[in-house]
Amino acid sequence: MEVIFRVPDDMHVHFRQGEILKKVVLHTSGIFRRALVMPNTTPAILTAEDVKRYRSEILAVAGEGFEPLMTIKLAKSTTPTVIEEAFGAGAIAAKLYPEGVTTNSEDGISIEDIRMLYSIFRTMEKCGMVLSLHGEVPGVFVLDRERAFLKTFEDLTVGFPKLRIVLEHITTRDAVFAVALAREGVAATITPHHMTLTLDDVLCDKQGGNEFLNPHHYCKPVAKTTQDRDVLLRVATSGCNRFFLGSDSAPHLRGKKECSSGCAGVWNAPVLMPLLVDIFHKCGHIKRLEAFTSQFGAEFYRLPLNIGNVTYANIEPVKFAQELDGIVPFWAGREVSWQQV
């Protein structure tokens, strides 16, 4: 069996910086025409000059024809002028990280201080820059953090009616309903790992008849319940244009995951499209895959649809690599049967 669909985009990816960037960019640029690149690097992408520099670093190692879609990280130092200059330099979104909620967010914005950014949001409304939200409240019980953020999310959607907003990598039924009921100009990204994992897969991963902690399934926000996963799966394959692919592919070297203070992040780029094809096929909605991966995200960001198609075939199952360039990928050691041809 073969599946043919438009060349896809990934609307949420982490490339990191330095040597890791050189290792991981091709796993995305070889498959996707465009990817929205997150700015929580070290140092962070905060200004127009940072945007230009980081874009050049990515293009230096990316595949031919790949376009990185650039973002900046909102900080206490961000001003309306910074937004205007960054937008002029090609940044199409600004990312809000609550303080300390995920990798490289210790300099993020506290929930109480988000009001300090209201002049920034008004500037973003005027110039057309998208607000990208990591939707968790730090300090709350970990399974309730996304739910606790939804009040802030609602305040922003109502208070800035012309600001386009994306609630990133949603993990709960409550987030699905909040986005579905919000005004026009509001959307959410969904990852393949949140469509396939629950918290059991993090804390009680079955290996050889026993259950073990799997640090390579640990991400922020953490995977939730079976019911949450099933709602995400249904809405991702529903054909609703408010929900589109943002992989949140987030690499860390093996030693940074398999340690006493393991980093949050799932590196799914190498298996991303074969896995998504399999998910949509098993759900009986393979015809909706193109919209999820190649249409809804582009339309929300006001980008032209990609030209050209890709073909995936269901062939002999192949066991996926246990490690690539010192990084353990998602689905390591498991079989994938769909491959690009």
N, C-alpha and C positions, 0 to 999 in steps of 0.2 A: 504494500500500500504506500502511496505517495501523497504528501500534503504540500501544496504550493501556496505561498502567501507573500505579501509585500515585505520588502526588507524592513526589519524591525528597528525600534529605538528603545533604549533603556533610560527611563526618566529618573533614575536615582542610583548612582554608583560612586564608590570610593576608590580612588587610585593611589592614595597616600602620596609619598614623595620619595626621592632618592632611589635606592636600589630596588625597593619593592615596586615602585611605579614602573620601572623598566621591565620587571618580571610580569606584571599583571595587565598592563594596558592592552597588549595584543590579544588577550583572551576576550576582551570586550570589543576592541576595534576590528577584529577579524570577523565578527558576527553582526554587529550593529552599525548602522550608518551614523547614528548620533547617540550621545549619552550625556545626561545631565550630571556634571561632576561636582561632588560635595566639597565644601571649603574648609572642613575641620582638619586641616593638615597642621604640621608643625614646621615653620610658623603658619598661622592661619591666612586664608585669602580674605583680606579686609578692604583692599583699595583697588582702584583702576590699575595701578602699576602691578599689584599682585596678580590680578586677572591676566594681564598680558604675559607676565613671566610664566605663570603656571600653564597657560594655554600653549606657550612655546615649548615647555618641557614635555607636555603630553604629545604634541604633534611630532616632536623629534623622534619618538619611538612608536607612534601609532601606525596602523596600516593605512595604505593609500585610500583617500576619499573619506576618511573618518572625520567627523566634526564634533569636537568636545563642546558641549553647551555649558557655559561658565556661570558660576554663582559666587556670591560673597557671603561671608559670615557676619551676622549682625553682632555688634559689640557696643559697649558703653561709649566708645569713641566714635561710633558711626554718626554722621551728620547728614542732613539733606544734600549737601554738596557732594559728599562721598557717594551717596546713592546715584546722583545724576552723573557723576564722572564714571562710576563703575558701569552704569547702564550704557553710557557712551562707548565704553571699552569693550562691550559685548556681554556683560553679565545680564542674564535674563531672569534671574531669581536671587533673592536674598534669604538665607537660612537662619531661622531662629532656633538656637539650642538653649533650653533651660539649663541653668548652672549645674554642672557636675552630673548630668543625666546620662552621658555616654562618652565614648572615646573623644579625648581632646575637647571637652566641654567645660572644663574647670573655670574658664573665663567667660562662660555663657551668661545669659540674662536671668536673674531670679524672677520667679512668677510675679512677685510684688512689684518689680521694676519694669515690667513690660509696658506700663503706661508711659514710661519715659521715652518710649519709641514711637509714640503716636504721631509726632511730626514726621518721623521717618516713613511711617505707613502712608501718610497723606502724600508724601513725595512719590512713593512707589505707585500709588493710585494714578497720579498725574502722568508719570512717565511710562507706565505699563509694565513695571517689574512685578514678578510673581513673588508672593510670600510663601516660603516653604517652611513648614512647622515640624519639628520633632515634638510630637504631642505627648509628653509625659511630665508629671509633677514630681520632682525629686523629693525624697524624704517620706513619701507615702508608701505603704506596703506595695511591694513590687508588682503584684498582680492587679492592683487598683490604680496604678499611675496614669495609664492612658485614660481611663474613665474619669479620673479627677481633673484631667486637662480639658475635658470637653466644655466646661463652663467658660474657660478662657477662649477656646476655639469659637464658641458661640458669640461671645462678646466681640471678637474681632470680625466675624462674618457680618454681624449686625452693625457694628460701629463704623465699618469701612465698606460700604455697599458696592463700591466699584473696584475694590482690591481683589484681584484673583488670588486664591489661597489654596494650597495643597497640604492636606494632612498626610504626612509621610508614613509609609510602612505600617499601616493600621493592623491591629491584631485582635480586636474585639467586636462582638456584635453591636455594642453601644456605639462604637466609632462608625461602623457601617451605617447604622440608622441615622446618626448625626449628620453624616455627609449626604446621605440620600435625601434628607428632609431640609437641607440648607438651601439658601438662595442660589440663583445662577452664579456661575463664576467660582464655584467651590468644587474641589475634587479630592481624590485620595489615590495614593499608590499602594499596591499590594505586591508582596514579595513571594517567590515560589516556596521559600522555606516556611513562611507562615501559612501557606496553603497546604502544606504537607506535614508539619510538625505540631506536636502539643508539648506541654511542659514535661510529660512523661518521657518524651524523646530526648530531653535534656538531662533529666535527673535519673531516669530508669531505662536507659537505652539497652536493649537486649543484644547481647553478644555471647555466642556459644552457650546458650542456655542460662546465662546469668545476666544480672542487670548492673549497669555501670553508669557513672556520670560521664556524659559526652560533652567535653568543653567546646567541640567544634559545632555544636548546635546552640551554643549560648550566644545570644545577641540581645540588643536593646532596640525596641521593647522585647521582652522575653516572649516565647511562644506561650499561648494560653490553653484553654480547655478544648476538648473535642468539639463542643458546640460552637465555640468561637471559630475554630478552624473551618468547620463545615459551612458556616455563614460566609466566611471569606471566600471559600471555594465557590459557593453558589453565586455570589455577587460578581466575582471575577469572571465567571463564565456566562453571566446573564446577558451581556450585550448592553449594559448600562454605561453610558459614556462618561459618567463621573468617576469611574474606576479604571485605572490603567496600570501597566507594568512599571514598577520602580524596583529593581532587584535588591537594592541595598547591599549589593555585593561588597563585602568589607574584609579585605585580607589582613591577616596577621601571621607572622612567622610561627611555625609550630611551637617553638619554645615560649612564645608569648601567650599561647593558648593552654598548653599543657604544663601549668605551673600553679603555685599556690594563690596567685592573684591574676587569674586568666583574663585576657582582654575580651570584650564583647565584639562579635562580628562573625558573620558567615560568608565565606568566599564561594559564591555560587556561579560566578561567571563561566567557568569551563563547562558546566553541565546545564546551564540556564535554559537554552532553547530546546534541546532534546527533552528535558524534563517538562517544560511547559507544553510541548506538543503532546507528550504522553498524558499529562493531566487533562488537557482539553479533550483529547481523544477518548479517554476512559469515561469522562463525564458526558460524552455524546454531543459535545458542542464544538467540534473542531472547526466549524465554519466561523465561529466567533473569535478564534485565536487572533486573526489578523487585526481585528478592531482593537483588541486588548493590547497588542504589542506594537502596532504600526499605525494606528489611526487616532485613537482617543487622546493619547498624550500629545501628539503633534498638534492636533486641533486645539487643545486647551492652551498650549504655549504659542499658538498662532504661527505655526511653522508649516511649510508646504509638506505634503505627504511625500515619502521617499519614492523614487522611481526604481523599478526593477523588482524582481521576485527572488525568493529562495525556495529550495525544495528539500524536504525532509522525507526520508524513507524508513519504513519499519523493517529493519533487516535483522541479521543475527545478533542476539544480545551480546554486548561487550561489557566486561567488568571495568568500572571506572577506576582511574588511578588513585592510589592511596596517598600520594604526595606529588606536588608539582612545584619545583623551584623552592623547596623548603616550606611550602604552605600546604596544609591539608584542605582539599576542596570539599564542598558539600557533595554528598552522595558517594564519598570515598569508599571504594571496595564494593559498591553495589552496581547492579547491571543497568545499562541503558540500551534500549533497542532502536531508538530513533536517531538517525545520523543525517547530517547535511550531505547532499549528493550534488 
